[in-house]
Amino acid sequence: MQRAVRWGAPALVVGVAAFTRLWGLGHPDSLVFDETFYVKDAWTLTNLGYEASWPAEADASFNAGNPDIYLTDPSFVVHPPLGKWIIGLGMSVLGADNPVGWRIATALTGILAVVLLMLVARLLFRSTALATLAGLLFAIDGNAIVMSRIALLDNYVMIFALAGFGAVLLDRRWSAVRLSAWIAAREKAGRLPDWGPMMWWRPWLILAGAAFGAAAAVKWNGLYFLAAFAVYTLLVDALARRRAGLPFWFAGTLFKQAPATFLLTVPIAIVVYLASWTGWFLSDNGYDRHWADDAGNAWTGALAWVPHSLQSLWHFENSVYQYHVGEMRPHAYQANPLTWLLLIRPTSMFYQSIGAGDNGCESLCGQSITGIANPIIWWAATAAAIYLVYRLVRYREWRVGLILTGLAAGYLPWLLYLNRTVFQFYTIAFEPYLILALVLVAGILLGSSKDPTWRRASGLRIVAIFLAIAIVVSVFFWPLWTGQQLDYWLIAAHWWLPTWR
């Protein structure tokens, strides 16, 4: 009975995640927002091995169920291929003439992310209840729901980064067990055992490098997770060396462990990244594919040995970088990163106005898909993250440090690009860590078995009331996350801030 309860609650959460992400997934039956880029790129990538151009007014033909009108001329694209390969996999199974085929891979990724977050939370907090709470909050949040129902790339960055986060967590546990064994061996032998295996045999760290490489192969901001967690693992390793009583523990970390960590993570990340470009390498017509073969373009001197294919890719990627740093064209729904945690400007993905007498509308109606996160969850999670910064300084708790590292990796780098045209929905990459921050604070409120009964009852009451309110708010916003028809006045009732309209 106890086992059924332990597995029943997480299973119910998975069911909620599946419903919120799969119900009515084919609506609207037209490309919305940046699906016009990524879905069509995914289709040409699947068929040609590279992203190709499309004729004018291609969206209308694609929406009508005629996707095979693409050209063979290459298209300049600004993101690596992995996320589009995954979108293309869904279309290969269900067809490119089916809106569900466009979005199914993203939706399944969103469901899997809820499962993965519960697994991570279970490892982190050693509590099925808190893991279930983390999964439920993620399953009912609007930002996570919308990003799982629209075929954009950011959901893939999120899940690969979260997988890397989980691998780092497992590496920490693995290393702690091995450190205890090393200390025991030292005490038994009366001398220092070989530290080499502690440095080099780190399978979970290798897996983390692969996961972060996959995140970067979707969008370049995945690289920040690789860099942030490389630094994190070095700090953990430095503390382990000090605990083990090794002489020159800081220098050993800097000059021995740092190179080992680099070799365990970066090469595999590069391999994964380059593997995502396989179609481009095998093609003859990918964008800039033969740039280095043209007269005067190939590198000379010390780098002349680099294969022309890699030189051409480097040139292509440099062009993409120049595009990104110079992208400052105004957009109606751009959101400054300084405002992201406050939900000042969510992204409208789709809106269709419906007049009186049409489709059962009595006055003025509309269908809207807007990436408004559940404000109760989001604002509480932001407050929790701020509290955890204080708690890290005060108590130096490792769980707090790990969660804040994930949050910092996903959010802080964007503060370097305040003048760029960026959007609120980019926050999905670090939302899991906001959820974990909120759940950690919930765990503090719930207390432990050592706390007085009245305190635990009070904490349970607070968490239960918060969760009930969050569920009610999600039900209220559900139509705006799924494009359901509402009277215009009811749509406007969801604009809690004037900047949400």
N, C-alpha and C positions, 0 to 999 in steps of 0.2 A: 504493500500500500504506500509506504513512504517513498519507494523508488518510483512508483507511478506518479506521485505528486511532484517529485523532483524533476522528472522528465516531462510531465504534463504541462506545466506552466511554460517552459521554454517552447514546447511544441505549439502551444496556443499562440505565443508571440510570433512564431514563424508563420502560422496561419493568418494572423493579422497582417504581417508584412506582405504575404502573398496576395491577400485581398486588396490591400491599398495600392499595390503596384501592378496587378494584373487586371483588375476589374475595369472594363471599358477601355482597355489599352489602345484599341484601334481608333479611338476618338481623340482629336479630330482626324479625319481621313485625308489630311493634307500635311505637307511638310510645314513645320512651325519653327520659328526663330532660326537658330543656326543649324537645324536639321537640313536646311537647304544646302549647306556645305558638307556636313559629315556623312549624311546618308548617301548622297550622290558620290562623294569621294569613296565611300566604302564599297559602293557597287562597282565602280570602275576599277578599284584596287582588287576586288575579288575576281573580276573578269580579265583584267589586263596585267595585273601585278604592279601597277602604278596608278596614281590619281590623274585622270584625264579631264580634258575640258568638255563643256556641254554647250549646245547651241543656245541662242537666246530663247527666253520663255520656256526653258526646260522643265521648270517646276510644274507647269500646267500639264505637260505630258506625263511627267512622273506621277503626279497625283491621279491622273486618269487611268493609271495602270499600264503605261507604256514606258518602261524605264530604259529600254535598249536603244536610246537615241544618242548616246554619248559619242564623242569624237575620239580620235586616237592621239590628238595633240596633247602633250603633257600640260598639267595645270600646276601653277605655283601654289603650294600648300604651306601652311605655317605651323603645322604640328606633325610630330612623328606618326608612323602608321599604325602602331599596335591597337589603339582604341578603335580605329576604323576597320582593322582586320576583324575585330570581335563583332562589331556591328554587322559587317558583311557576312559573318558566320550565321547570324540570325536570318538574314535575307536569303542565304543559300538554302536554308532549311524550309522556310515558310514562303519565300518568294519576295521579290522586290516590288511586286504589285500589291502587296498586303501591308497596310500600316503597322499591323502587329509584327510583321517580319522586320520592319525598320527598328522597332523598339524592344523586341523581346529580349535581346541580349542585355540591354541596359536594365530592363526590369528584373531579370534573373540575377544580375549582378547586385542590384539593390536588395533583393531578398537574401542572397548569400552574404552580403555585408552585415545584415542584421544577425545572422547566425555567427559570423566571424566575430562580431563585436561581443556577443554573449560569451563565446569561448575565451576571448581575450579578457573580458571582465571576470570570468570565473577563475582564470589563472591569476589575475591581478589581486582580486579581493578575497579569493577562496570562499565565495558565498554564492550559492545558486540563486538566492533571492535577489541579491544585488545584480548578478548577471542578467537575470530575467528583467529587472527594472531597466537596465541599460538597453537591452534589446527592445523592450516595449516603447521606451521614449524615442528610440531611433525609428521604430516601425511606424509611429504615428506623427512624426514631425513632418511639416509641410515641405521644407527644403529637401529633405531626403526623399519624400514621396515624389515631388515634381521632377527631381533630377533622376529618378528611376523610371519615369514615364515619358521622358523626352530623350531622343537619341543624340545626346551630347557626349563629350569625352570625359567630363570631370568625375563621373561616377567610377570610372576605371582607375583614375589617379587615386581616388579615395581608397578603393579596395586593395590595390597593390601596396599602397603605403601602409594601410592597416595590417596587411599580411606581414610586411616588414617589421612593423611595430611588435606584432606578436612574436616574430622570430627573435627580435632583440630581447623581449621578455623571457623567452625560453632559453636564450643564450645566457642571460643573467642567472637563471636557475641552474642551468648546466654548469656554469663556471663556479657557482657557489658550492655545489656538491663536490666538484673536483678540488676546489680549494680546501674544503674540510678534509677530504681524503689526503691531500698533499700535506696538510698540517699534521694529521695523524701519522703519516709515514715518516715525517721529520722527527716527531717525538719518539717514535719507535726506533728509528735508526740512529738518532742522535746526530744527524747531519742533514744538510740541505739536499733534498732530492732534486732531480732534473726538472727545471721549470719549463723546458721546451714544449712538452705536450700541452701545458696550460696556455701557451701562446698560439700554437699552431692548430691543434685539433679542436676547431670551433665550428661544427657543422651548421649550427643554427645561425651563426654569423654569416656563413657563406650563403645560406638561404635568404637572409635579410638583404644581402647585397644583390641577389638575383631579383628579389621582390622590388626593391627600390629602383633597380635598373629597368624593370618593367613599368614602374610608375613614370619614370623619365621617358620611356618609349611611347607613352601616351601624350604627355605634356612635359615640358622641360622643368616645371616646378617640382616634379618628382625628385630632381637632383638635390633640392634643399633637404628632403628627408634623409637622403643618403649622407649628406654632409653633417647634418645635426646629430644623427644617431651614431655616426663614426666618432664624433667628439664625446658623445654621451658614454659610449662603451669604453673609450680611453679613460674617462674619469672613473668609471666603475673599476677598470683594471688597475688604475693607480691606487685606489683605495684597497683593492685586494692585495696588491704587492705590499702595501704598508701593513695590512693586517697580518700577512704572512711573515712579517719581520725581515723582509729582504733588504739588504743594504742598498743604498742609492735607488730607492724605489721610484722616485720621481724621474731620475735620469733613465732608469730602466724602462719606464713607461714611454718616455719620449723617444729614446733611441733604439729600443728593441720592440716593444709592443706596438707602437704607432706604425712602423713599417710592416709588421705582420698583419695588423688590422687592415691596412691599406691593401695589401696583397690578397687578403681573404675576401674583401668586399668589392673593390673597384674593378679589377679585371673581369669578374663574373658579371658585374653591372654593365660593363662595356660590351661584353659578348651578347648579353640579352638585348641591349639596345641595338647593336648592329644586326642581330638576327631578325629584328622586326622590320628591317629594310631589305630582307631577302628578295622580295618581289622586285624592288627597284634595282638591286644588283643584277638580277637575272634578266631584266628587261633591256631593250635597246633604245627605248623611247621615253624613259622616265625623265623628269625635269632635271636638266643639267647633268644627265647621266654620263655624257661623253665630253664634258667641259674640258677636262685635262687633256683630251686627245686632240683638241684644236690647237693649231700652231700658236706658240707663244704663251700658252696658259700653264703648262706643266711646271711643277716646281723644279728648281735646279739646286745645285750645291749639296749640302748635307742631307736634304730631304728628298733628293731625286729618286731614292730607292722606293719611296712609298708608292704602292700600286695606284694607277690612275683612277681606278674606281673610288678609292678612299679619298684621293685628292678632290675628285669631283663632288663627293658627298660633303667634304669639308667646305667647299665653296658654296654649295647649296645651303648648308646649315648656317654659314656666315651671312648669307643673304636673308635667311629667316630671322637671324638675330637682329640684323639691321631693321627689318620690318617691325619686330616686336618693340624695340627701344624707341622707335619713331612713331608708334601707333597712338596718336593723340586726337584723332578725329572725334568730334562730339557725338554722343549718342543719347537718345532720350532717357535711357535706363542705365546709363553708366553710374557707378557707385564708388566713391572714394573709399579706399581701404580703411581710412580712419573711422568711417561710419558703419563698417560691416557688423561689428559686434552689437550695434544698436538697431540694426535692421532699418536704417533710414531710407534706403532706396532699393526695394526688391525688384526683380526683373519680371516684366510682363512677357510671357512666352507666346501668348495667343489671345486675341480678342475678336469676337464677331458680334456685331450689333444686330439685333433682331427687332423689326418694327411691329407695331400693333397689327394683329390679325395673322401674322406669320408664325407657323409652328406652335399654335396655341397661345401665343403671347397676347395679352389683353391691352397692354400699353406699350412701354418701351422695355425691352429685355436685352440680355446679352449672354454670351458664353465666354468665360475668361479662364486662362491658366496663368497664375501668377505665383512666382516662387517665394511666397511669404512663409518663412519658417513659423512654426507655432510660437507666438511671441512669449507665452508663459514659459515654455521649455527653454527658449533661446535666451531670454533675459535672465532667467534664473541660472542657467549654465554660465553665462558671462559673469554674473556676480560670484558664482562658485569658483570660477577660474581666478578671479581677482583675489578672493579669499585664499586660494591655494598658494598664490605668490607669497602672501604673508606667512602662510603656514610653512612653506619651504624655507624661508629665511629663519623662522622661529624654531622649527623642529627638525629640519633637514630630513624629512621622510622620503625614502627612495621612491615609493609609489607616486608621491606628489611630483617629484622631479621627473620621473618617466613620462607622466601625463603631460606636464608642462612642456617637456621637450617636443612631444608630438604637436602640441598646439603652436609652439613657437616656430617649428619647422614649416607648418602649413600657413601660418599667418604673417609673422614678422617680416619675411623677405618682401612681401608686397608693399610694405611701408617705404621701400626704396624707390617705388615707382608711382608716387602719388599723382604724377601728371599724366600717367597713361590712361587709356580708355579701358577700364576693367569693370567687372560686374559682381553683384552680390552673390550670384550662384557659385562663384569660385570657392566660396566658403565650405562647400561640401567636402573638400579635401581634408579639412581639419575638424569638421563637425564631430566625428567619433570621439575626439579628445575633449571637446566641450561636454559631450554626454558623459564621458568617464569622470570628468571633473565634478559634474553635478551629482553623479551616483556616489562618488567618494564622499562628498559632503552629506548626502543622504545616509550613507553608512555611519558617518560620525553622529548624525542625529539619532539614528536607531540604536546606537550604543552596542555594548557587548553583554554577554551573560553575567559579567562581573558588576554591571551597573545596577542601581536600585530599580525595582519594578516600575515605580512611578516615572522614572526618567525614560525608560524604554517605551512605556506606554505613551508618554508625551511625544517622543520622537516618531513613533509609529503613526500617531494621529496626524502630525504635521505632514509626514510623507504621503499618507493616504489622501489627505485633503488636497495636497498639491497635485497628486496624480489624477484625482477625480476631476479637478479643474482643467488640467492639461488635456484629458480625454474629451471633455465637453467642448473645449476650444477647438480641438482637432475636428470634431464632428461639425462644428459651426463653419470652419474654413474648408471642409472637404469639397464643397462644390467649386470653390475657387482654385483648387488644386487639380481638378479633374475636368474642367471645362463644361460643367453642367449648366443648363439654362436657368437663369434667375431673372427676376424683375430687376431693373436697373437700380432702384432704390435699395434693394437687398444687397446687390453687389457693392454699392457705395457704403453700406453699413459695415463692410469688412475693412474699410480704410480707416484704421485706428489712428494713423498718422497722416497728415496732409500730403506727405511725400509718397504715400502708397498709391495714390490715384494715377 
